């Protein structure tokens, strides 16, 4: 089954400023940045890969206008870099309304062979990085009087066991728990915190780090018999970031066609 037609923008985020981490390239972060621009938002892109980030920001600036796109290299394991990225939103666009915590790091290793370094690196980027960005966002949003929205990128492996993914699954389950707890604390500030949980969204980086055999196996689990396009996940992030989700907080929305 082929992907459905691309959905055009509907001005759902007019006038808002969004920060998206791990936004370089053709994955979920890049697709989210594009969808936000199509919905009328201004964006600040962060990514640890400076060259890919420059290329992505330049392409989006050419298409949507340089005034609507800013970028800054950001390693989410470094609190100073996280702060600098969020400060860029206020410096360039005068406000911060939405933060999408998309940065994550995977890998495959059986637990008996997994090193402390492998475990710690995945947890530091995927879970601790989401914590750092969420904390920084709340510190900026809590006193503005405008509220705000935080959307975290989790994964179905936070619910479902998969061999070789103990570190990634633990990190993503942690992102879900962090989302729920942060949402309760953020509610008093008018800030909503939710997450998406994709199953299989195909992009070039995933193809490089995953075997064709595993991709075929994972695809067979999908009810539609295909993987998701990154923009299909981004559409759900747009929904959570916008006013149609005004009463949703602490939720993790599965973006999946998998069999129950």
Secondary structure, 3 states (H helix, E strand, C coil): CCCCCCCCCCCCCCCCEEEECCCCCCCHHHHHHHHHHHCCCEEEEEECCHHHHHHHHHHHHHHHCHHHEEEEECCCCCHHHHHHHHHHHHHHHCCCCEEEECCCCCCCCCHHHCCHHHHHHHHHHHHHHHHHHHHHHHHHHCCCCCCEEEEEECCHHHCCCCCCCHHHHHHHHHHHHHHHHHHHHHHHHCEEEEEEEECCEECHHHHHHCCHHHHHHHHHCECCCCCEEHHHHHHHHHHHHCHHHCCCCCCEEEECCECC
